[in-house]
Amino acid sequence: MNLQELKQQMPEIFEHVKKDVKKIMGRHRAGLSLGLAEMGMFRGGFIGGMHFHPGTEIVINTSPLKIILESQPYEIIWAYTYHILLHEYIHSLGVIDEQKCRTIALNISEEIFKDTNHPALILARNGIGVFIPDLKIIFVPPERRPDGMPIEFVSGFDRESQSYFS
């Protein structure tokens, strides 16, 4: 799988996220957009995604995503994408505290994925290091500059909101 193919699947994965959050938390939000940007990786760590509260944008870091796409099977790619979207969607619902957001994401994952070996549940519990234990790459994208970084937006992301602009 490559990034172009995954971008086409991201809206559907996000629909799963929204349905699962509604089922467990009883909360919902429409009108979000998804952007992809090279944010880099530092000392083996990275930011998987970001939501800029109280805005409507979720941005996924493509630096680790590209490594995952090249090195992992589809199930891990799907689970990673689900996990990042879940985490950032919870932030978009007003959960600003990072630890609280992680706890809620784990609780939702435990309720949705009953199989303890499901990659999404493993990611929520332990992080991507379980699947890529030797992640020691340091990468700073060349586009990094004081006036910001380029963000590529995924079309058709939050399908429910598309009717607002027809």
C-alpha positions as CSV (number, residue, x, y, z in Angstrom):
1,M,0.0,0.0,0.0
2,N,1.2,3.5,-0.7
3,L,0.2,6.9,0.7
4,Q,-2.1,7.7,-2.3
5,E,-4.1,4.5,-1.7
6,L,-4.2,5.2,2.1
7,K,-5.5,8.8,1.5
8,Q,-8.4,7.3,-0.4
9,Q,-9.2,5.0,2.6
10,M,-8.8,7.7,5.3
11,P,-12.4,9.0,5.0
12,E,-13.8,5.5,5.5
13,I,-11.5,4.9,8.5
14,F,-12.6,8.2,9.9
15,E,-16.3,7.1,9.5
16,H,-15.4,4.1,11.7
17,V,-13.8,6.4,14.3
18,K,-16.8,8.7,14.5
19,K,-19.3,5.8,14.7
20,D,-17.2,4.2,17.5
21,V,-16.8,7.4,19.5
22,K,-20.6,8.1,19.2
23,K,-21.3,4.5,20.4
24,I,-19.0,4.7,23.4
25,M,-19.0,8.4,24.4
26,G,-22.3,9.5,22.9
27,R,-20.5,12.5,21.4
28,H,-20.2,13.6,17.8
29,R,-18.7,16.4,15.8
30,A,-18.9,17.2,12.1
31,G,-17.1,19.7,9.8
32,L,-13.5,18.5,10.3
33,S,-10.8,18.4,7.6
34,L,-7.7,16.3,7.4
35,G,-4.3,17.5,6.3
36,L,-1.1,15.6,5.8
37,A,2.3,17.2,6.5
38,E,5.9,16.2,6.9
39,M,6.5,17.1,10.6
40,G,9.6,15.0,11.0
41,M,10.9,12.6,13.7
42,F,13.3,13.3,16.4
43,R,15.4,10.9,18.6
44,G,13.1,8.0,17.7
45,G,10.0,9.9,18.7
46,F,7.4,11.8,16.7
47,I,4.1,13.5,16.8
48,G,1.6,11.3,15.0
49,G,-1.0,14.0,14.5
50,M,-2.3,17.3,15.7
51,H,-5.6,19.0,16.3
52,F,-5.6,22.8,16.7
53,H,-8.2,23.5,19.3
54,P,-10.9,24.8,18.8
55,G,-10.4,24.5,15.1
56,T,-11.6,22.1,12.5
57,E,-8.3,20.7,11.2
58,I,-6.6,17.4,12.0
59,V,-3.1,17.0,10.6
60,I,-1.3,13.7,10.3
61,N,2.5,13.6,10.3
62,T,3.5,11.8,7.1
63,S,7.1,11.2,8.2
64,P,6.3,8.1,10.4
65,L,3.3,7.2,8.2
66,K,5.7,6.6,5.2
67,I,7.9,4.3,7.3
68,I,4.8,2.4,8.5
69,L,3.5,2.1,4.9
70,E,6.9,0.7,3.7
71,S,7.4,-1.7,6.6
72,Q,4.1,-2.9,7.9
73,P,1.2,-5.1,6.7
74,Y,-2.2,-3.5,5.9
75,E,-3.7,-4.4,9.3
76,I,-1.0,-2.3,11.1
77,I,-1.4,0.6,8.6
78,W,-5.2,0.6,9.1
79,A,-4.8,0.4,12.9
80,Y,-2.3,3.2,13.1
81,T,-4.4,5.4,10.9
82,Y,-7.5,4.6,13.0
83,H,-5.6,5.3,16.2
84,I,-4.2,8.6,15.1
85,L,-7.6,9.7,13.8
86,L,-9.3,8.5,17.0
87,H,-6.9,10.4,19.2
88,E,-7.2,13.7,17.3
89,Y,-11.0,13.3,17.0
90,I,-11.2,13.1,20.8
91,H,-9.1,16.3,21.0
92,S,-11.6,17.9,18.6
93,L,-14.4,17.1,21.0
94,G,-12.8,19.3,23.5
95,V,-10.5,16.9,25.4
96,I,-7.4,19.1,25.5
97,D,-5.4,17.2,28.2
98,E,-3.1,14.8,26.4
99,Q,-3.1,12.0,29.1
100,K,-6.9,12.2,29.4
101,C,-7.2,11.9,25.6
102,R,-4.9,8.8,25.6
103,T,-6.9,7.2,28.3
104,I,-10.2,7.8,26.5
105,A,-8.7,6.5,23.2
106,L,-7.6,3.4,25.1
107,N,-11.0,2.9,26.7
108,I,-12.8,3.3,23.3
109,S,-10.3,0.8,21.7
110,E,-10.9,-1.7,24.5
111,E,-14.7,-1.4,24.0
112,I,-14.6,-1.7,20.2
113,F,-11.8,-4.2,19.6
114,K,-12.5,-7.2,21.9
115,D,-9.6,-9.2,20.5
116,T,-6.7,-8.4,22.7
117,N,-4.3,-9.0,19.8
118,H,-6.1,-6.5,17.5
119,P,-3.4,-4.0,16.3
120,A,-5.5,-0.9,17.1
121,L,-5.8,-2.1,20.7
122,I,-2.1,-2.9,20.9
123,L,-1.3,0.6,19.5
124,A,-3.6,2.3,22.1
125,R,-1.9,0.4,24.9
126,N,1.7,0.4,23.9
127,G,2.4,2.7,20.9
128,I,3.9,2.1,17.5
129,G,7.2,0.9,19.0
130,V,5.7,-2.5,19.5
131,F,5.6,-2.9,15.7
132,I,8.7,-0.9,14.9
133,P,11.0,-1.4,17.9
134,D,14.2,0.0,16.4
135,L,12.7,3.3,15.3
136,K,15.8,5.5,15.7
137,I,15.4,7.8,12.7
138,I,15.9,11.5,13.0
139,F,14.4,13.4,10.1
140,V,13.7,17.1,9.7
141,P,11.8,17.9,6.5
142,P,13.5,20.4,4.2
143,E,10.2,22.3,4.0
144,R,10.5,23.2,7.7
145,R,10.6,27.0,7.7
146,P,9.5,29.8,10.0
147,D,6.4,30.7,8.0
148,G,4.9,27.2,8.4
149,M,4.9,23.9,6.7
150,P,2.9,22.8,3.6
151,I,-0.2,20.8,4.4
152,E,-1.9,18.6,1.8
153,F,-5.7,18.2,2.5
154,V,-7.5,15.0,1.9
155,S,-10.6,15.5,-0.1
156,G,-13.9,13.9,1.0
157,F,-12.6,13.4,4.5
158,D,-15.6,14.2,6.8
159,R,-18.4,13.0,4.4
160,E,-21.2,14.1,6.7
161,S,-20.1,17.7,6.3
162,Q,-19.9,17.7,2.6
163,S,-23.7,18.4,2.3
164,Y,-23.1,21.7,4.0
165,F,-21.3,23.0,1.0
166,S,-23.3,21.6,-1.9
